[in-house]
């Protein structure tokens, strides 16, 4: 019985370990594809929907941001524009 329990636990570990490591890798890759509003240059910001040269300049001028929703809270962009880009941006924090 003890061997059966060990074998079952080992099998469950193998089954659940592989997808979780892939899941973490997928999250890291998706995060890397996001545009960081705290460090992106103007040309990267400018290509976002609803963000032109003037709004890109305003985003750069308003740095740093604690969160991506600061763009709306600081009145850099309107809510409808934020809704269109919120899944494409991130506000990474600099490490001390």
PyMOL commands that set and color helices and strands:
alter all, ss='L'
color gray80, all
select helices_A, chain A and resi 2-33+42-46+53-61+70-73+79-85
alter helices_A, ss='H'
color red, helices_A
select strands_A, chain A and resi 35-36+89-90
alter strands_A, ss='S'
color yellow, strands_A
deselect
rebuild
show_as cartoon
